[in-house]
Amino acid sequence: MKTIKVKPAPGRACPMPEKGGALLPVAGDDVPHNAYWQRRLDAEDVVRVEPKKATKEVKV
């Protein structure tokens, strides 16, 4: 199953069913992209975190 990284929207707390109802950490976590998390995104309870792009080192 595809996963996405999400974090709680400011001022919101969101339980994680796959972790026994523990709250989603403020820093975010990888979660399955399923109906539950899509509803949380649609309700703006969570925001998607885009992965940071790797920077290439330039040899001089």
C-alpha positions in Angstrom: 0.0 0.0 0.0 1.2 3.5 -0.8 2.2 5.7 2.1 2.2 9.4 2.6 3.8 11.6 5.2 1.4 13.9 7.1 1.5 16.1 10.2 -1.3 17.6 12.2 -2.6 20.9 11.1 -1.9 23.8 13.6 -4.1 23.4 16.6 -5.3 19.9 15.6 -4.7 16.5 17.1 -5.4 13.3 15.0 -5.5 9.7 16.3 -3.6 7.1 14.3 -5.8 3.9 14.1 -2.9 1.8 12.8 -1.0 2.7 16.1 -3.8 1.9 18.5 -5.2 5.5 18.6 -1.9 7.2 19.5 -1.9 10.8 18.4 0.0 11.7 15.2 3.3 13.3 16.2 3.7 17.0 15.7 6.7 16.3 13.4 4.6 14.0 11.3 4.7 10.3 10.3 4.3 8.0 7.4 0.8 6.7 7.2 -1.1 4.5 4.7 -2.9 6.4 2.0 -6.3 5.1 2.6 -9.8 6.4 3.1 -9.3 7.4 6.7 -6.2 9.6 6.0 -7.8 11.0 2.8 -10.8 12.2 4.9 -8.4 13.8 7.4 -6.7 15.6 4.5 -10.1 16.7 3.1 -11.2 18.0 6.5 -7.8 19.8 6.9 -7.1 17.9 10.2 -3.7 17.0 8.7 -1.4 18.5 6.1 0.8 16.6 3.7 4.5 16.8 4.2 6.5 16.7 1.0 9.9 15.0 1.3 12.9 17.2 1.1 14.8 16.9 -2.1 18.3 15.6 -1.9 20.9 18.2 -2.7 23.7 17.3 -5.0 27.2 18.1 -4.1 29.0 20.0 -6.8 32.7 19.2 -7.2 34.8 22.3 -7.8 
